[in-house]
Amino acid sequence: MIESITYKTKSDSSYFYSINNSYNYFIHPLINYFFEKDNNVIGEKSYQVFFNNKNRRIIVNEVAYDSKEFEYYYSKYIHMLNNHIFEALLNSPNRYNGIISPKTIEMELANLQSLVFEITEKCNLNCLYCGYGKLYNNSGDRKRRVISFDKIKLLFEYLQPYWDDHPFNNSINQVINIGFYGGEPLLYFDLIEQIVILIQSLNLKSKTFIFRMTTNGVLLDRYIDKLVNYNFHISVSIDGNETNHSYRAYKNGKNSFSDVYENLKRIQSSYPDYFSNNVELISVIHDRNSMQSVHEFLYREFTKITSAFPLNTSGINQTKLKQFNHMFNNINNEIISDDILKERFIGVPKVRLLADYLVYNSSLFFKTYRDLFINERERVRIPTGTCIPFSKKLFVSAGGKILACEKIGHEFELGHITEKQVILNIDEVCKKFNTYIDSIRQSCNNCYFSEMCLQCIYQLEKSGKQNFNCKVRGKSEFSKYLSSVFSTIEENPELVGRIYNEIVIH
């Protein structure tokens, strides 16, 4: 059973969270006092306090309340009780019984949003924190492979019937993002160009393709003219100034900063409109930089707000745990200046936290038009924040493995491409996904964060081949979370309007 709770913000304001409707009520300290009395296992209950206190006077948190206030707020508390505001949420055995079917997978393939190719496992850098490096052990064997053009052709031949006149294809003028990933994809730009030309020859009237690439930026000077010609959107890794960037080194140990910086400056100068519209900067936050220092440098040099991420905490090589802990920098704990809060906005962790809360708890947010007609509380859903396979993207590794995403371990492959065919057993994909989710359904029923869970199941620790361990997050942790969210609202009330107008509506 999950109970409704009271909590306080940094300003000592009292709130009540109703688990039944996800509403937060600003409440008087006396109502908070009565509620806590009734929910303590030992000690007086609220009615005992009321009837035993003949003077009807009481002191709560060093504040004295007279008889009128005492009686008024007790009657208000009883009114809320009688209207079931404080009731707990009784666990429904069907609450998280959602499953996927083969039709679900075919729907996602027919309306695929993003297709990402790992062009090669090779890289011209040796970044110390690389997800395929020594700090991690969940990416499978890295054998310096390069994906074959023939395998890519086979995949497009497999997907084209879904994208043409398939009955599940309900997208009109749909945009499909084609991503190129590595390793370092620019090591094989000729192959990338082959793929681009192939896609342009498909002549799919209802589809528009946008080309994207994630690159370390070292080879941009060689290929920028063609990237501009094909209107590529590129994400370039740069961790700030030269010292900040020093983990991103060549194999001989030399810092790659000057090459990346000069290439970005060259693009900014030669193709200013392209640089403004098509170039994104991405940064990893670690012990040699901070969100503040990275933002200040990159905004000053390029007038861009970088996308900042902490080190990946999944799949850590336990023999390297001490080194990882030394390098890890928790961006959620960093104090950000007001100027950077205004500039970065959704890129600041506490704003992202607030936006996520509003998305999952606001009555003004709907994922689809269909959701306008569905009572969210009555929906049978799939637990966790795990994406349904191919609902966001389809990822193909350099070795031909088909996965739901490039961020998960290769042990979770859903299919593969041989030299002759695409092997993707849709029934088996469903079976795997439903089995994985089955292993944590009960935990989700008992978790206070279940309604707003963003946890990807593939990032959890496993016990056995198909069982996952997810920590049930309880009442106390949820209370601290709500306190953090509403403290942010009290301190920066303008953020709510900005989120609704600039983020959620878009």
ABEGO torsion letter per residue (X at the ends): XBBBBBBBBAAGBBBBBBAAAGBBBBBBAAAAAAAAAAABABEBBAAAAAAABAAGBBBBGGBBBBAAAAAAAAAAAAAAAAAGAABBBBBBAAAAABBBBAAAAAAAAAABABBBBBABABBABBBAABAABAABAAAEBBAGBBBBAAAAAAAAAAAAAAABABAABABBGBBBBBBBBOEBAAABAAAAAAAAAAAAAAGBAABBBBBBBBBAGAAAAAAAAAAAAAGBBBBBBBAEBAAAAAABBBAAGBBAAAAAAAAAAAAAAABAAAAAAABBBBBBBBAABBAAAAAAAAAAAAGBBBBBBBBBABGBBAAAAAAAAAABBBAAABBBBAAAAAAAEAABAAAAAAAAAAAAABAABBABAAAAABBAAABBBBBEABBBBGAABBBBBAAGBBBABAABBAAABABBBBAABBBBBAAAAAAAAAAAAAAAAAAAAABAAAAABABBAAABBBBEAABBBBBBBBAAAAAAAAAAAAAAAAABAAAAAAAAAAAAAX
